[in-house]
């Protein structure tokens, strides 16, 4: 019984040691990935301050109406439109 209990104790000790080492390695990996991402330059979407998504002469309402009425089967059904 003593030898069998000793084997279980060794197996538990080895398991805890391996899991602890893996946990430390995973934490180190995430730390270095975070640091690398932090040092990488952040890219903007490439718009200048005076540029907009809406072309001059059009309003947001015009763009919404175009998107609802263009294409086959797009937009609201006739029964729902107001």
C-alpha positions in Angstrom: 0.0 0.0 0.0 2.9 2.4 0.8 4.5 1.9 -2.6 1.2 2.4 -4.4 0.5 5.6 -2.5 4.0 6.8 -3.2 3.4 6.3 -7.0 0.2 8.3 -6.8 2.0 11.1 -4.9 4.8 11.2 -7.6 2.2 11.2 -10.4 0.4 14.1 -8.8 3.6 16.0 -8.2 4.7 15.5 -11.9 1.3 16.5 -13.2 1.2 19.7 -11.1 4.7 20.6 -12.1 4.0 20.1 -15.9 0.8 22.1 -15.7 2.5 24.9 -13.8 5.3 25.1 -16.4 2.8 25.1 -19.3 0.8 27.9 -17.6 3.9 30.0 -17.1 4.9 29.4 -20.8 1.4 30.4 -22.0 1.5 33.6 -19.9 4.9 34.5 -21.3 3.7 33.9 -24.8 0.7 36.1 -24.4 2.9 38.8 -22.7 5.3 38.9 -25.7 2.4 38.9 -28.2 0.9 41.9 -26.4 4.2 43.8 -26.3 4.8 43.1 -30.0 1.3 44.3 -30.8 1.8 47.4 -28.7 5.0 48.4 -30.5 3.5 47.8 -34.0 2.3 51.1 -35.6 -1.5 51.6 -35.6 -2.8 52.2 -39.1 -5.7 54.6 -39.8 -8.3 53.9 -42.5 -6.4 56.2 -44.8 -8.8 59.2 -44.8 -7.6 62.7 -44.6 -9.4 65.0 -42.2 -11.3 66.8 -45.0 -12.3 63.6 -46.8 -15.7 62.0 -46.2 -17.5 58.9 -47.2 -20.5 60.9 -48.6 -19.7 62.5 -52.0 -20.3 66.2 -52.3 -23.9 67.1 -53.3 -25.4 64.0 -51.8 -27.0 63.6 -48.4 -27.2 60.5 -46.2 -30.8 60.2 -47.0 -30.0 60.0 -50.7 -27.4 57.2 -50.1 -30.0 55.2 -48.0 -32.6 55.5 -50.8 -30.1 54.4 -53.4 -29.1 51.4 -51.4 -32.8 50.3 -50.8 -33.8 50.6 -54.5 -30.7 49.3 -56.3 -30.2 45.7 -57.3 -32.5 42.8 -57.9 -34.8 42.1 -54.9 -33.2 44.7 -52.6 -35.0 47.1 -50.4 -38.2 46.7 -48.6 -41.2 44.8 -50.0 -43.9 46.9 -51.6 -46.4 46.2 -48.8 -44.0 47.6 -46.2 -42.8 50.7 -48.0 -44.3 54.0 -46.9 
